[in-house]
């Protein structure tokens, strides 16, 4: 997990999840990110980012314009 890429990308993902009305997942991802910044344990943020990525991919399949390819690509790169 690349922390510098992850920080920017997680913030973008949270905004997109809010727009898609996935408020619960957005809140969980936000909480996990803050937790990671405090304790440096990436387990929760990785898990929630993977769930967010699944949801964003599904939304992109439904509506190609709903989610940018760049956001999905950036999330994938940040997780690797």
C-alpha positions as CSV (number, residue, x, y, z in Angstrom):
1,X,0.0,0.0,0.0
2,X,1.4,3.4,-1.0
3,X,0.5,5.9,1.6
4,X,1.0,9.0,-0.4
5,X,-1.1,7.7,-3.3
6,X,-3.6,6.3,-0.8
7,X,-4.2,9.5,1.0
8,X,-5.3,11.5,-2.1
9,X,-7.2,8.6,-3.6
10,X,-9.1,7.7,-0.4
11,X,-10.3,11.2,-0.1
12,X,-11.5,11.2,-3.7
13,X,-13.2,7.8,-3.2
14,X,-15.0,9.1,-0.1
15,X,-16.4,12.0,-2.1
16,X,-17.5,9.8,-4.9
17,X,-19.2,7.3,-2.4
18,X,-21.0,10.2,-0.9
19,X,-22.3,11.3,-4.3
20,X,-23.4,7.8,-5.0
21,X,-25.3,7.7,-1.7
22,X,-23.1,5.0,-0.2
23,X,-22.9,7.0,3.0
24,X,-22.2,4.1,5.3
25,X,-19.2,2.8,3.3
26,X,-17.9,6.4,2.9
27,X,-18.1,6.9,6.7
28,X,-16.4,3.5,7.4
29,X,-13.6,4.2,4.9
30,X,-13.1,7.7,6.4
31,X,-12.9,6.3,9.9
32,X,-10.5,3.6,8.8
33,X,-8.2,6.1,7.1
34,X,-8.1,8.3,10.3
35,X,-7.4,5.2,12.3
36,X,-4.6,4.1,10.0
37,X,-3.0,7.5,10.3
38,X,-3.0,7.2,14.1
39,X,-1.9,3.6,14.5
40,X,-0.2,2.7,11.1
41,X,-2.2,-0.6,11.0
42,X,-3.5,-0.8,7.4
43,X,-5.8,-3.8,7.7
44,X,-9.1,-1.8,8.0
45,X,-8.3,0.8,5.4
46,X,-7.2,-1.9,2.9
47,X,-10.4,-3.9,3.6
48,X,-12.7,-0.8,3.2
49,X,-10.8,0.4,0.1
50,X,-11.3,-3.0,-1.5
51,X,-15.1,-2.8,-0.8
52,X,-15.2,0.7,-2.1
53,X,-13.4,-0.4,-5.3
54,X,-15.9,-3.2,-5.8
55,X,-18.8,-0.8,-5.4
56,X,-17.2,1.8,-7.7
57,X,-16.6,-0.8,-10.4
58,X,-20.2,-2.0,-10.2
59,X,-21.4,1.6,-10.5
60,X,-19.2,2.1,-13.6
61,X,-20.7,-1.0,-15.2
62,X,-24.2,0.3,-14.7
63,X,-23.3,3.8,-15.9
64,X,-19.9,4.4,-17.5
65,X,-20.0,8.1,-16.6
66,X,-20.8,7.5,-12.9
67,X,-17.2,6.8,-11.9
68,X,-14.0,7.7,-13.7
69,X,-11.5,5.1,-14.9
70,X,-8.8,7.2,-13.3
71,X,-10.3,6.9,-9.8
72,X,-10.6,3.1,-10.2
73,X,-7.1,2.8,-11.6
74,X,-5.7,5.0,-8.8
75,X,-7.3,2.9,-6.1
76,X,-6.0,-0.3,-7.7
77,X,-2.4,1.2,-7.8
78,X,-2.6,2.5,-4.2
79,X,-3.6,-0.9,-3.0
80,X,-0.7,-2.7,-4.7
